[in-house]
């Protein structure tokens, strides 16, 4: 295992440090410096992960939770194994964490409700804000899903397309993402220039916000999350009846009739997961088969997406390749009716590279549901 990269000082010792992790019971040791940040390698459960930590925040804390707070996780986990060890038959699980418990999220949103009560401008945590993931996902939905008509709705203009698309937000948190879709994005000058035909005549949509006016629903298993989303929605003058906020546990409750109903009885056009699979992957709970509950997530979310609809998953704990492994299965593992996910697109984020590998602080993969008899 030799990782050489000219970006890092002390690179000649990288291989020694990595090998020392295999023998050292201490989870953190060895730091590599760049001009603006340090890289901390972490080994847990035979998985090597890395964090970028600003040099101003040193010394590095020895507690994993504190490290996650001050550092940015690189989605570059490396499975550590000896040359003689056979390839693992399936992905390794993440170490269970408080972030995988409902109690943690109830407490968090209870605190954020209190803060919002004191200051209505305080809307709490924006998921993956340090990576601008929400901006990237909204841009992807507007430019690719709508502009590129990935759903092949052929409804006419972009305004009609947005009006015809239903969106389900799994683990809605404070609801900010859904409120942002409903409120719409300002058209930039380039977009406005494009809203003219060949003769220079204005066409429908010029100067308008990119509003998603179709059915929007945000769900979360935390009652406090939904309470918070409703409060912010009211503050933003987005009526509660406009965006549906629903308390629902994807891993324990049936989707009917809370989530699969009406025109979405057979699934939603777009299902968005911004860290929900991450949180479920950190839960130590097991299902009736004795598996970690994250192993049943794909099967459950598959039912929520209509045939030819899309699932957009954003993660800071799994790499693109690992997400694809979790959500895309071989023929032997497909459901009896042939329903499955296939990779459609990936969102590009700022990347870092070392040792011939590239890593991102987060990754987003868009899957399309194919097969089956859904509408």
Buried (B, 14 or more C-beta within 10 A) or exposed (E): EEBEBEEBEEBEEBBEBBEBBEEEEEBBBBBBBBEEBBBBBBBBEEBBBBBBBEEEBBEBBEEBEEBBEBBBBBBBBBBBEEEEEEEEEEBBBBBBBEBBBBEBBBBBBBEBBEEBEEEEEEBBEBBBEEBBBBBBBBBBBBEBBBBEEBBEBEBEEBBBBBBBBBBBBBBBBBBBBBBBBBBBBEBEEEBBEEBEEEEEEEEEBBEBEBBBBBBBBBBBBBBBBBBBBBBBBEEBEBEEEEBBBBBBEBBEBEBEEBBBEEEBBBBBBBBBBBBBBBBBBBBEBEEEEEEBBBBBBBEBBBBBBBBBBBBBBBBBBBBBEBBBEBBBBEEEEBEEEEBBBEBBBBBEBEBBEBBEBBBBBBBBBBBBBBBBEBE
